[in-house]
């Protein structure tokens, strides 16, 4: 059976020799005395190399492995705890202050128990840890070789420790998402409810023009709620890695013209937009709906938070090293840049713009748009970044691999 590797402290001279020597039961079970120095896991992995804290206690509860991550999480030195009882070194308590060792009773509890799933437990100094526990039990055949006084089904107790900071950050992010969504939903739903109730109760008192205005407002607010729900679904798919890309032949310049035409139809001046298409574009196999979503979000962001002319540039590009990725010299990707002439984004802020809930100076929306754009681009195998535009303002530029029909 593979064993964990850990740097072990020298044997404590105060420890009785009987505690260091293998018992008859250990000999019968084929368990040799604990060696000094590293003990291999498949001769490849060491306990100190593992990403989580690992503590291993023997059949009587003495610690035999205490890796570096466990030391960092608990603030204890491995050399000081090796050989001590695990329940003294890790006085774990639950959120109600109950002693986990007492109510879980791993050494005298159910002999059929194999593990405890991960849960939050606390050290005596209040440090929260995510703790999971596994049992290594003596095989039944080996138990029969031991005398009744020596036999015990538990051979080793393996404790995995993880810090709770990442979970706390995730919970804060989720709480902020719920708060943002509740705030964004309240306004359109209040409008929809108010206008609908008014029309139902006083239909005959309004002219046709007044009714049309009310219904157009309800329709616009319903679209706003739909967009918000779509954003939430996209965030969920991005975070879970379930974003699907359905590739088809996409004309990027034509998609950009469509987005610009939509803004003009919505009332923006046609003179505010410009489209530049460079020659040599490769055929691009992309998800048409997601490309519309990416372009629409970036153009809307430029209109809302930028100023002056909004320019969309579509040009051929190479992924990484052109010589390595395209020996023939032909472009293997397409790049799209969306530029405005506003104040731009400072270099200090640039790394944060694609995070959840980031908003510019003109606050508005959920702050999820650019986060979703980044997720959609990366789902295609592309990259996106922000930099100063040539004429001032901000430039969002994404590069998409040409791809194939198969994906």
Secondary structure, DSSP 8 states (H G I E B T S, - for coil): ------------TTS-HHHHS--HHHHHHT-----SS---BTTTB-GGGSSSEEEEE-TTSBEEEE-HHHHHHHT--HHHHTTSBHHHH---B-TT--BHHHHH-TTTS-TT--EEEEEEEE-TT--EEEEEEEEEE--HHHHTTS-TTT--SEEEEEEEEEESHHHHHHHHHHHHHHHHHHHHHHHHHHHHHHHHHHHHHSGGGS-HHHHHHHHHHHHHHHHHHHHHHHHHHHHHHHHHT------EEE-HHHHHHHHHHHHHHTT--GGGEEEEE-S----EEE-HHHHHHHHHHHHHHHHHH--S-EEEEEEEE-SS-HHHH-TTS---EEEEEEE--SS---HHHHTTTTSTT---SS--S-S-HHHHHHHHHHHTT-EEEEEE-TTSSEEEEEEEE---TT-
